[in-house]
């Protein structure tokens, strides 16, 4: 919250707000006007830098949710997973800004990226690693309750861990939506036959969308539909 109640007022340099938020340092992290290859390079940096901040926060929430699950505080863990999902949702929404960038404009700023790629994102790597620990904690809690995943999803809302399982799937789903949106930004910018900065074809990126953070949960949940569908036709 800004310390100045006037609409649009900026924090004064050296103010308490600026010191706490470290705005001088933060706002110096983008290229200066003189360094820009194209004006849209500033937008490109802002979107990706803020994405790293949101992914860092999502990782933070996931890590705390894991600890809460290990302590048996399931409702509290579920609340933090909803927050982590919201963090990823923020990264998804701001991709709309990149859709406004033309292919020509991206081509002009692209040399500044070198061989850099979103696949190298430290925030994305940290989130995936945190998700592995989260899943391990969840599975351990299922074992402590004497629940297999099949039993968990079969019992549904009557199972003590079911709401938490759905929270994990909600998070995973939002991550996939973010990745799909990112893919379509790439398609819109360099085309389906385009080549990414690291030499990876856009079509290869599409195949990565089949990966899931919590694949075992998705499979167990979907298996029930197949089981009941088979029984109906028996």
Helices and strands as residue ranges (DSSP letters): H 16-21, H 23-26, G 33-35, H 40-70, H 74-93, H 95-99, H 103-109, G 110-113, G 118-120, H 122-144, H 149-155, G 156-158, H 162-190, H 202-208, H 215-232
